Amino acid sequence: MTERSVLELIDEPELVALTCSLIDAGGENPGGTEQQTVQVLQRACHELGFIVDSWGVAPGRPNLTATLPGTGNAPGLMVLGHSDVVPAGDGWTRDPFESTVDAGRIYGRGATDMKGGLAAAIIAMAALSRSGVELRGPVQLACTVDEEDLGIGIRDFVTRSDGSYRFAGCVVAEPTDLETVIACRGASYLEVRVTGRAAHSGRPADGRNAIDAAAAIIDLVRADARRLGRSLDPLLGSGTWNTGLIEGGQGISVVAPHATVSFDRRLMPGEDAYAVASWLRGAITEAGIDSDGITVDVEVTMSMPGFQTATDHPLVTEAARAVGDAGGHTEITGWTAACDGGFISRDLGIPAIVLGPGGLNDQAHRPDESVSIHELVTAAKAYALLALRLL
């Protein structure tokens, strides 16, 4: 069975139809569930003869794996995706959850992020299955819930991994414009709660102003952001801080007894959100902010690790070659966004890359989101070639 024969089994109409069905299934997060999307995947994978397993992570929120077994016991290839999409929001000129095909593109929420990537992976697996080619190890699609919010799906997935299948590499099918991404920053949310003491604003010295203390903490964070920006990684830049939310106070004429500030801290590979929180607690104490009636609590409310895979790793070199041979880009690059691949790399020890159809910066999370059908087909071909060459 030649590579050309497998690629000829990539069925474009089937790929378009599956992408559209996944878009139509919705799955806004927050605000909905991923149940219908997973049901579409489940039906398609059952019909294609894959080994399908699905289990609930939360009500209406199932994870799913679909596996094409190998004929040998060699480590296989995992393709990772997520079933949720961000809320549609305003500004659409067409229904975000009624997919449309127009001028070679599929429109709808999730077309790029990442219903198209899921469909491309399944159609690639279908071509491998229909070809009858013998693979030394399995090809598995893993689809998790809640990637767009707190990541409960991927956390559940890595804790349930029992070693039934071994994997030499993982491709996260997020939109990269078909560039091979070998490094991703992680992400974390830190919530800082400040407690002071109320008093009449005519005598502010009688109270302890939590908003003033919060402002001093923001100054610490801004100084650290400048420090981080002085040391740049060629692929990923640096870790960053963003002050995303602030609230507090009781009234204009009252010394503020409480304030809460929430920060987004992007992490470099190997950085730990809890270590960052520990540093911030120490810096607050060293600056004398949590004294004289002010108390401060720092909590990590979300943490997603980053990762980096060596440029010369076979997963990387073969992926870039496969995309090129499928008619796409051969660039190897980094990604300043975060994704679930960090959990696969850190917790399961599986080398990871990100490679998928669609544009993160020009399509994902935007009104009138769309993906090129040509890119979907190229992605499916690239995934099939990568599996053939690795396995």
C-alpha positions as a Markdown table, in Angstrom:
| # | Residue | x | y | z |
|---|---|---|---|---|
| 1 | Met | 0.0 | 0.0 | 0.0 |
| 2 | Thr | 1.7 | 3.2 | -1.2 |
| 3 | Glu | 1.3 | 6.6 | 0.5 |
| 4 | Arg | -0.4 | 7.9 | -2.6 |
| 5 | Ser | -3.1 | 5.2 | -2.3 |
| 6 | Val | -3.8 | 6.2 | 1.3 |
| 7 | Leu | -4.1 | 9.9 | 0.3 |
| 8 | Glu | -6.5 | 9.1 | -2.5 |
| 9 | Leu | -8.9 | 7.8 | 0.2 |
| 10 | Ile | -9.1 | 11.2 | 1.9 |
| 11 | Asp | -12.7 | 12.0 | 1.1 |
| 12 | Glu | -13.3 | 15.7 | 0.8 |
| 13 | Pro | -17.1 | 15.7 | 0.8 |
| 14 | Glu | -17.0 | 13.4 | 3.9 |
| 15 | Leu | -14.6 | 15.8 | 5.6 |
| 16 | Val | -16.8 | 18.9 | 4.8 |
| 17 | Ala | -19.9 | 17.1 | 6.0 |
| 18 | Leu | -18.3 | 16.1 | 9.3 |
| 19 | Thr | -16.9 | 19.5 | 9.9 |
| 20 | Cys | -20.4 | 21.0 | 9.3 |
| 21 | Ser | -22.1 | 18.5 | 11.6 |
| 22 | Leu | -19.6 | 19.3 | 14.4 |
| 23 | Ile | -20.2 | 23.1 | 14.0 |
| 24 | Asp | -24.0 | 22.6 | 14.0 |
| 25 | Ala | -23.7 | 20.7 | 17.3 |
| 26 | Gly | -22.6 | 23.8 | 19.2 |
| 27 | Gly | -20.9 | 23.4 | 22.6 |
| 28 | Glu | -20.4 | 27.0 | 23.8 |
| 29 | Asn | -18.2 | 27.2 | 26.9 |
| 30 | Pro | -19.2 | 28.7 | 29.2 |
| 31 | Gly | -23.0 | 28.5 | 28.7 |
| 32 | Gly | -23.6 | 25.1 | 27.3 |
| 33 | Thr | -22.4 | 21.5 | 27.1 |
| 34 | Glu | -20.3 | 19.5 | 24.7 |
| 35 | Gln | -22.7 | 16.5 | 24.7 |
| 36 | Gln | -24.0 | 17.0 | 21.1 |
| 37 | Thr | -20.6 | 17.5 | 19.6 |
| 38 | Val | -19.3 | 14.3 | 21.2 |
| 39 | Gln | -22.4 | 12.4 | 20.0 |
| 40 | Val | -21.5 | 13.5 | 16.4 |
| 41 | Leu | -18.0 | 12.3 | 16.9 |
| 42 | Gln | -19.2 | 9.1 | 18.5 |
| 43 | Arg | -21.5 | 8.2 | 15.7 |
| 44 | Ala | -18.9 | 8.9 | 13.0 |
| 45 | Cys | -16.2 | 6.9 | 14.7 |
| 46 | His | -18.5 | 3.9 | 15.4 |
| 47 | Glu | -19.5 | 3.9 | 11.7 |
| 48 | Leu | -15.8 | 3.9 | 10.7 |
| 49 | Gly | -15.1 | 0.9 | 12.9 |
| 50 | Phe | -12.9 | 2.6 | 15.5 |
| 51 | Ile | -12.7 | 1.5 | 19.1 |
| 52 | Val | -14.7 | 4.2 | 20.9 |
| 53 | Asp | -14.7 | 5.0 | 24.5 |
| 54 | Ser | -16.6 | 7.9 | 26.1 |
| 55 | Trp | -17.1 | 8.9 | 29.8 |
| 56 | Gly | -18.6 | 11.7 | 31.7 |
| 57 | Val | -16.3 | 14.3 | 33.3 |
| 58 | Ala | -19.3 | 16.5 | 34.4 |
| 59 | Pro | -23.0 | 16.4 | 33.5 |
| 60 | Gly | -23.4 | 16.7 | 29.8 |
| 61 | Arg | -19.6 | 16.9 | 29.4 |
| 62 | Pro | -18.0 | 13.6 | 28.1 |
| 63 | Asn | -14.5 | 13.0 | 27.1 |
| 64 | Leu | -14.0 | 10.6 | 24.1 |
| 65 | Thr | -11.3 | 8.5 | 22.6 |
| 66 | Ala | -11.4 | 6.8 | 19.2 |
| 67 | Thr | -8.7 | 4.3 | 18.4 |
| 68 | Leu | -7.5 | 2.7 | 15.2 |
| 69 | Pro | -5.5 | -0.2 | 16.6 |
| 70 | Gly | -2.1 | -1.2 | 15.2 |
| 71 | Thr | -1.1 | -4.7 | 14.2 |
| 72 | Gly | 2.0 | -4.5 | 16.4 |
| 73 | Asn | 2.8 | -3.3 | 19.9 |
| 74 | Ala | 4.9 | -0.3 | 19.0 |
| 75 | Pro | 4.1 | 3.1 | 20.5 |
| 76 | Gly | 1.5 | 4.9 | 18.4 |
| 77 | Leu | 0.4 | 8.4 | 17.5 |
| 78 | Met | -2.2 | 10.5 | 19.5 |
| 79 | Val | -4.1 | 13.3 | 18.0 |
| 80 | Leu | -5.6 | 15.6 | 20.6 |
| 81 | Gly | -8.6 | 18.0 | 20.3 |
| 82 | His | -11.4 | 19.6 | 22.3 |
| 83 | Ser | -15.1 | 19.6 | 21.8 |
| 84 | Asp | -16.0 | 23.0 | 23.2 |
| 85 | Val | -16.1 | 26.4 | 21.5 |
| 86 | Val | -16.1 | 29.9 | 22.9 |
| 87 | Pro | -19.4 | 31.7 | 23.0 |
| 88 | Ala | -20.5 | 33.1 | 19.6 |
| 89 | Gly | -20.7 | 36.7 | 20.7 |
| 90 | Asp | -22.0 | 39.5 | 18.5 |
| 91 | Gly | -21.1 | 40.8 | 15.1 |
| 92 | Trp | -21.9 | 37.7 | 13.0 |
| 93 | Thr | -23.4 | 38.1 | 9.5 |
| 94 | Arg | -24.6 | 34.5 | 9.5 |
| 95 | Asp | -25.9 | 32.0 | 12.0 |
| 96 | Pro | -22.8 | 30.9 | 14.0 |
| 97 | Phe | -24.3 | 27.4 | 14.7 |
| 98 | Glu | -25.7 | 26.7 | 11.2 |
| 99 | Ser | -22.6 | 25.9 | 9.2 |
| 100 | Thr | -22.4 | 27.3 | 5.7 |
| 101 | Val | -20.1 | 26.6 | 2.8 |
| 102 | Asp | -19.1 | 29.5 | 0.6 |
| 103 | Ala | -16.3 | 30.1 | -1.9 |
| 104 | Gly | -14.2 | 27.2 | -0.6 |
| 105 | Arg | -14.6 | 28.0 | 3.1 |
| 106 | Ile | -16.8 | 26.6 | 5.9 |
| 107 | Tyr | -18.3 | 29.2 | 8.2 |
| 108 | Gly | -19.5 | 28.8 | 11.8 |
| 109 | Arg | -18.3 | 29.0 | 15.4 |
| 110 | Gly | -15.6 | 26.4 | 15.9 |
| 111 | Ala | -14.8 | 26.0 | 12.2 |
| 112 | Thr | -11.2 | 26.8 | 12.9 |
| 113 | Asp | -11.0 | 26.3 | 16.7 |
| 114 | Met | -11.3 | 23.4 | 16.4 |
| 115 | Lys | -14.1 | 21.4 | 14.8 |
| 116 | Gly | -12.1 | 21.4 | 11.5 |
| 117 | Gly | -9.1 | 19.9 | 13.1 |
| 118 | Leu | -11.2 | 17.1 | 14.8 |
| 119 | Ala | -12.8 | 16.3 | 11.4 |
| 120 | Ala | -9.5 | 16.2 | 9.6 |
| 121 | Ala | -8.0 | 13.8 | 12.2 |
| 122 | Ile | -11.0 | 11.4 | 11.9 |
| 123 | Ile | -10.9 | 11.4 | 8.1 |
| 124 | Ala | -7.2 | 10.7 | 8.1 |
| 125 | Met | -7.8 | 7.8 | 10.4 |
| 126 | Ala | -10.6 | 6.6 | 8.1 |
| 127 | Ala | -8.3 | 6.7 | 5.1 |
| 128 | Leu | -5.7 | 4.6 | 7.0 |
| 129 | Ser | -8.4 | 2.1 | 8.1 |
| 130 | Arg | -9.9 | 1.8 | 4.6 |
| 131 | Ser | -6.5 | 1.3 | 3.0 |
| 132 | Gly | -5.8 | -1.9 | 5.1 |
| 133 | Val | -2.3 | -0.7 | 5.8 |
| 134 | Glu | -0.6 | -2.4 | 8.8 |
| 135 | Leu | 0.6 | 0.1 | 11.4 |
| 136 | Arg | 3.0 | -1.0 | 14.1 |
| 137 | Gly | 1.1 | 1.0 | 16.7 |
| 138 | Pro | -2.3 | 2.6 | 17.3 |
| 139 | Val | -3.6 | 6.0 | 16.0 |
| 140 | Gln | -5.9 | 7.5 | 18.6 |
| 141 | Leu | -8.0 | 10.7 | 18.6 |
| 142 | Ala | -8.5 | 12.0 | 22.2 |
| 143 | Cys | -11.2 | 14.7 | 22.5 |
| 144 | Thr | -11.6 | 16.5 | 25.8 |
| 145 | Val | -14.2 | 19.0 | 27.2 |
| 146 | Asp | -13.7 | 22.4 | 28.7 |
| 147 | Glu | -10.4 | 23.4 | 27.0 |
| 148 | Glu | -11.7 | 27.0 | 26.5 |
| 149 | Asp | -12.2 | 27.5 | 30.2 |
| 150 | Leu | -10.7 | 25.5 | 33.1 |
| 151 | Gly | -9.5 | 22.4 | 31.4 |
| 152 | Ile | -11.4 | 19.8 | 33.5 |
| 153 | Gly | -11.4 | 17.4 | 30.5 |
| 154 | Ile | -7.7 | 17.2 | 30.0 |
| 155 | Arg | -7.0 | 17.0 | 33.7 |
| 156 | Asp | -9.4 | 14.0 | 33.9 |
| 157 | Phe | -7.9 | 12.4 | 30.8 |
| 158 | Val | -4.3 | 12.4 | 32.0 |
| 159 | Thr | -5.3 | 11.0 | 35.4 |
| 160 | Arg | -7.3 | 8.1 | 33.8 |
| 161 | Ser | -4.5 | 7.1 | 31.4 |
| 162 | Asp | -3.8 | 3.4 | 32.3 |
| 163 | Gly | -1.1 | 2.5 | 29.8 |
| 164 | Ser | -3.4 | 0.4 | 27.6 |
| 165 | Tyr | -1.9 | 2.2 | 24.6 |
| 166 | Arg | 1.6 | 3.7 | 24.4 |
| 167 | Phe | 2.4 | 6.8 | 22.2 |
| 168 | Ala | 5.5 | 8.0 | 20.6 |
| 169 | Gly | 4.0 | 11.5 | 20.0 |
| 170 | Cys | 1.0 | 13.7 | 20.2 |
| 171 | Val | -0.3 | 16.1 | 17.6 |
| 172 | Val | -2.6 | 18.8 | 19.0 |
| 173 | Ala | -4.9 | 19.6 | 16.1 |
| 174 | Glu | -5.4 | 23.3 | 17.1 |
| 175 | Pro | -5.2 | 25.9 | 14.3 |
| 176 | Thr | -1.7 | 26.8 | 13.4 |
| 177 | Asp | -2.1 | 27.7 | 9.7 |
| 178 | Leu | -0.5 | 24.2 | 9.2 |
| 179 | Glu | 2.8 | 25.3 | 10.7 |
| 180 | Thr | 4.5 | 22.8 | 13.0 |
| 181 | Val | 4.5 | 24.3 | 16.5 |
| 182 | Ile | 7.1 | 22.7 | 18.8 |
| 183 | Ala | 6.8 | 25.0 | 21.8 |
| 184 | Cys | 3.9 | 26.6 | 23.6 |
| 185 | Arg | 3.6 | 28.8 | 26.6 |
| 186 | Gly | 1.4 | 27.8 | 29.5 |
| 187 | Ala | -1.3 | 29.9 | 31.1 |
| 188 | Ser | -2.4 | 30.5 | 34.7 |
| 189 | Tyr | -4.9 | 32.6 | 36.6 |
| 190 | Leu | -4.0 | 34.1 | 39.9 |
| 191 | Glu | -6.7 | 35.6 | 42.2 |
| 192 | Val | -5.5 | 38.0 | 44.8 |
| 193 | Arg | -7.9 | 38.9 | 47.6 |
| 194 | Val | -7.1 | 41.8 | 49.8 |
| 195 | Thr | -8.8 | 42.5 | 53.2 |
| 196 | Gly | -8.6 | 45.8 | 55.0 |
| 197 | Arg | -10.8 | 47.7 | 57.4 |
| 198 | Ala | -13.7 | 50.0 | 56.7 |
| 199 | Ala | -13.8 | 53.6 | 58.1 |
| 200 | His | -15.3 | 56.9 | 57.3 |
| 201 | Ser | -13.6 | 58.5 | 54.3 |
| 202 | Gly | -13.3 | 61.7 | 56.3 |
| 203 | Arg | -10.9 | 59.9 | 58.6 |
| 204 | Pro | -9.1 | 57.5 | 56.2 |
| 205 | Ala | -6.3 | 56.8 | 58.8 |
| 206 | Asp | -8.9 | 55.0 | 60.9 |
| 207 | Gly | -9.2 | 52.3 | 58.3 |
| 208 | Arg | -7.0 | 50.2 | 56.1 |
| 209 | Asn | -7.7 | 50.7 | 52.4 |
| 210 | Ala | -7.7 | 47.4 | 50.5 |
| 211 | Ile | -7.9 | 49.1 | 47.1 |
| 212 | Asp | -4.7 | 51.0 | 47.8 |
| 213 | Ala | -3.0 | 47.7 | 48.8 |
| 214 | Ala | -4.3 | 46.1 | 45.6 |
| 215 | Ala | -2.8 | 49.0 | 43.6 |
| 216 | Ala | 0.6 | 48.4 | 45.2 |
| 217 | Ile | 0.3 | 44.7 | 44.3 |
| 218 | Ile | -0.4 | 45.7 | 40.7 |
| 219 | Asp | 2.8 | 47.8 | 40.7 |
| 220 | Leu | 4.8 | 44.7 | 41.9 |
| 221 | Val | 3.3 | 42.7 | 39.0 |
| 222 | Arg | 4.0 | 45.4 | 36.5 |
| 223 | Ala | 7.6 | 45.6 | 37.6 |
| 224 | Asp | 8.0 | 41.8 | 37.3 |
| 225 | Ala | 6.4 | 42.0 | 33.8 |
| 226 | Arg | 9.2 | 44.4 | 32.8 |
| 227 | Arg | 11.8 | 42.1 | 34.2 |
| 228 | Leu | 10.4 | 39.1 | 32.3 |
| 229 | Gly | 10.4 | 41.1 | 29.1 |
| 230 | Arg | 14.1 | 41.7 | 29.3 |
| 231 | Ser | 14.9 | 38.0 | 28.6 |
| 232 | Leu | 13.2 | 36.7 | 25.4 |
| 233 | Asp | 13.1 | 33.1 | 24.1 |
| 234 | Pro | 13.5 | 33.1 | 20.2 |
| 235 | Leu | 10.3 | 31.0 | 19.8 |
| 236 | Leu | 8.1 | 32.0 | 22.7 |
| 237 | Gly | 9.2 | 35.5 | 23.8 |
| 238 | Ser | 8.7 | 35.6 | 27.6 |
| 239 | Gly | 6.3 | 35.0 | 30.4 |
| 240 | Thr | 3.8 | 37.8 | 30.7 |
| 241 | Trp | 1.4 | 39.3 | 33.2 |
| 242 | Asn | -2.0 | 40.8 | 32.5 |
| 243 | Thr | -4.3 | 42.5 | 35.1 |
| 244 | Gly | -7.7 | 41.2 | 33.9 |
| 245 | Leu | -10.2 | 41.9 | 36.6 |
| 246 | Ile | -10.4 | 44.2 | 39.6 |
| 247 | Glu | -13.3 | 44.9 | 42.0 |
| 248 | Gly | -13.6 | 46.1 | 45.5 |
| 249 | Gly | -14.8 | 48.8 | 47.9 |
| 250 | Gln | -18.0 | 49.4 | 49.7 |
| 251 | Gly | -18.8 | 53.0 | 48.7 |
| 252 | Ile | -17.2 | 56.3 | 47.7 |
| 253 | Ser | -17.3 | 57.7 | 51.2 |
| 254 | Val | -16.0 | 54.5 | 52.9 |
| 255 | Val | -12.4 | 53.3 | 53.2 |
| 256 | Ala | -12.4 | 50.2 | 51.1 |
| 257 | Pro | -12.5 | 47.1 | 53.3 |
| 258 | His | -11.9 | 44.6 | 50.5 |
| 259 | Ala | -10.6 | 44.3 | 46.9 |
| 260 | Thr | -9.9 | 41.4 | 44.5 |
| 261 | Val | -7.5 | 41.5 | 41.6 |
| 262 | Ser | -7.3 | 38.6 | 39.0 |
| 263 | Phe | -4.1 | 38.2 | 36.9 |
| 264 | Asp | -3.4 | 36.2 | 33.8 |
| 265 | Arg | 0.2 | 34.9 | 34.0 |
| 266 | Arg | 1.5 | 33.2 | 30.9 |
| 267 | Leu | 4.1 | 30.6 | 31.7 |
| 268 | Met | 7.3 | 29.5 | 29.9 |
| 269 | Pro | 7.9 | 25.7 | 29.5 |
| 270 | Gly | 9.0 | 24.4 | 32.9 |
| 271 | Glu | 7.5 | 27.2 | 34.9 |
| 272 | Asp | 5.0 | 26.3 | 37.6 |
| 273 | Ala | 2.0 | 28.5 | 38.5 |
| 274 | Tyr | 2.2 | 27.6 | 42.1 |
| 275 | Ala | 5.8 | 28.7 | 42.2 |
| 276 | Val | 4.7 | 32.0 | 40.7 |
| 277 | Ala | 2.0 | 32.4 | 43.3 |
| 278 | Ser | 4.6 | 31.7 | 46.0 |
| 279 | Trp | 6.9 | 34.4 | 44.6 |
| 280 | Leu | 4.0 | 36.9 | 44.6 |
| 281 | Arg | 3.1 | 36.2 | 48.2 |
| 282 | Gly | 6.7 | 36.7 | 49.2 |
| 283 | Ala | 7.1 | 39.9 | 47.2 |
| 284 | Ile | 3.9 | 41.3 | 48.8 |
| 285 | Thr | 5.3 | 40.6 | 52.3 |
| 286 | Glu | 8.7 | 41.9 | 51.4 |
| 287 | Ala | 7.1 | 45.1 | 50.2 |
| 288 | Gly | 5.2 | 45.5 | 53.5 |
| 289 | Ile | 1.8 | 45.4 | 51.8 |
| 290 | Asp | 0.3 | 42.7 | 54.0 |
| 291 | Ser | 0.9 | 44.5 | 57.3 |
| 292 | Asp | -0.7 | 47.0 | 59.6 |
| 293 | Gly | -4.2 | 45.6 | 59.2 |
| 294 | Ile | -4.0 | 44.5 | 55.6 |
| 295 | Thr | -4.2 | 40.7 | 54.8 |
| 296 | Val | -3.7 | 39.2 | 51.4 |
| 297 | Asp | -4.5 | 35.8 | 50.0 |
| 298 | Val | -3.1 | 34.5 | 46.6 |
| 299 | Glu | -4.9 | 31.6 | 44.9 |
| 300 | Val | -4.1 | 29.8 | 41.6 |
| 301 | Thr | -7.5 | 29.3 | 40.0 |
| 302 | Met | -6.3 | 27.9 | 36.7 |
| 303 | Ser | -3.0 | 26.4 | 35.5 |
| 304 | Met | -2.1 | 25.0 | 32.1 |
| 305 | Pro | 1.6 | 24.0 | 31.6 |
| 306 | Gly | 3.7 | 24.9 | 28.6 |
| 307 | Phe | 5.9 | 22.5 | 26.7 |
| 308 | Gln | 8.8 | 22.3 | 24.2 |
| 309 | Thr | 9.8 | 19.5 | 21.9 |
| 310 | Ala | 13.3 | 19.3 | 20.4 |
| 311 | Thr | 13.6 | 20.5 | 16.8 |
| 312 | Asp | 15.3 | 17.3 | 15.7 |
| 313 | His | 12.8 | 14.9 | 17.4 |
| 314 | Pro | 11.3 | 12.5 | 14.8 |
| 315 | Leu | 7.8 | 13.7 | 15.6 |
| 316 | Val | 8.8 | 17.2 | 14.6 |
| 317 | Thr | 10.9 | 16.4 | 11.5 |
| 318 | Glu | 8.3 | 13.9 | 10.1 |
| 319 | Ala | 5.4 | 16.3 | 10.8 |
| 320 | Ala | 7.0 | 19.2 | 8.9 |
| 321 | Arg | 7.9 | 16.8 | 6.1 |
| 322 | Ala | 4.4 | 15.4 | 6.0 |
| 323 | Val | 2.8 | 18.8 | 5.8 |
| 324 | Gly | 5.1 | 19.9 | 3.0 |
| 325 | Asp | 4.4 | 16.7 | 1.0 |
| 326 | Ala | 0.7 | 17.2 | 1.6 |
| 327 | Gly | 1.0 | 20.7 | 0.0 |
| 328 | Gly | 1.3 | 22.9 | 3.1 |
| 329 | His | 4.0 | 24.8 | 5.0 |
| 330 | Thr | 7.2 | 23.3 | 6.3 |
| 331 | Glu | 7.8 | 26.0 | 9.0 |
| 332 | Ile | 8.7 | 24.9 | 12.5 |
| 333 | Thr | 7.8 | 27.6 | 15.0 |
| 334 | Gly | 6.5 | 28.4 | 18.5 |
| 335 | Trp | 3.1 | 29.5 | 19.8 |
| 336 | Thr | 2.4 | 32.2 | 22.4 |
| 337 | Ala | -1.0 | 30.7 | 23.1 |
| 338 | Ala | -1.6 | 27.8 | 25.5 |
| 339 | Cys | -3.2 | 24.4 | 24.8 |
| 340 | Asp | -3.8 | 21.0 | 26.3 |
| 341 | Gly | -0.6 | 19.6 | 24.9 |
| 342 | Gly | 1.3 | 20.8 | 27.9 |
| 343 | Phe | -0.6 | 18.2 | 30.1 |
| 344 | Ile | 0.2 | 15.4 | 27.6 |
| 345 | Ser | 3.9 | 16.4 | 27.7 |
| 346 | Arg | 4.2 | 17.0 | 31.4 |
| 347 | Asp | 1.9 | 14.4 | 32.9 |
| 348 | Leu | 2.2 | 11.5 | 30.4 |
| 349 | Gly | 5.7 | 12.2 | 29.1 |
| 350 | Ile | 4.6 | 12.1 | 25.5 |
| 351 | Pro | 6.4 | 14.5 | 23.1 |
| 352 | Ala | 3.9 | 17.0 | 21.6 |
| 353 | Ile | 3.5 | 19.4 | 18.8 |
| 354 | Val | 0.6 | 21.6 | 17.6 |
| 355 | Leu | -0.4 | 21.3 | 14.0 |
| 356 | Gly | -3.8 | 22.0 | 12.5 |
| 357 | Pro | -5.9 | 23.8 | 9.9 |
| 358 | Gly | -7.1 | 27.4 | 10.2 |
| 359 | Gly | -5.7 | 30.6 | 11.7 |
| 360 | Leu | -5.5 | 31.3 | 15.4 |
| 361 | Asn | -5.0 | 35.0 | 14.9 |
| 362 | Asp | -7.3 | 35.8 | 12.0 |
| 363 | Gln | -10.2 | 33.4 | 12.6 |
| 364 | Ala | -10.4 | 31.8 | 16.0 |
| 365 | His | -12.8 | 33.4 | 18.5 |
| 366 | Arg | -13.9 | 36.0 | 15.9 |
| 367 | Pro | -17.3 | 36.7 | 14.3 |
| 368 | Asp | -17.8 | 34.9 | 11.0 |
| 369 | Glu | -15.1 | 32.3 | 11.9 |
| 370 | Ser | -14.3 | 30.1 | 9.0 |
| 371 | Val | -11.8 | 27.5 | 7.7 |
| 372 | Ser | -10.5 | 26.8 | 4.2 |
| 373 | Ile | -11.6 | 23.4 | 2.8 |
| 374 | His | -8.2 | 23.2 | 1.1 |
| 375 | Glu | -6.5 | 23.5 | 4.5 |
| 376 | Leu | -8.8 | 20.8 | 6.0 |
| 377 | Val | -7.9 | 18.4 | 3.2 |
| 378 | Thr | -4.2 | 19.2 | 3.5 |
| 379 | Ala | -4.3 | 18.6 | 7.3 |
| 380 | Ala | -6.0 | 15.3 | 6.8 |
| 381 | Lys | -3.4 | 14.2 | 4.3 |
| 382 | Ala | -0.6 | 15.4 | 6.6 |
| 383 | Tyr | -2.0 | 13.5 | 9.6 |
| 384 | Ala | -2.3 | 10.3 | 7.5 |
| 385 | Leu | 1.3 | 10.7 | 6.2 |
| 386 | Leu | 2.7 | 11.3 | 9.6 |
| 387 | Ala | 1.0 | 8.2 | 11.0 |
| 388 | Leu | 2.3 | 6.1 | 8.0 |
| 389 | Arg | 5.9 | 7.4 | 8.4 |
| 390 | Leu | 6.0 | 7.0 | 12.2 |
| 391 | Leu | 4.2 | 3.7 | 12.4 |
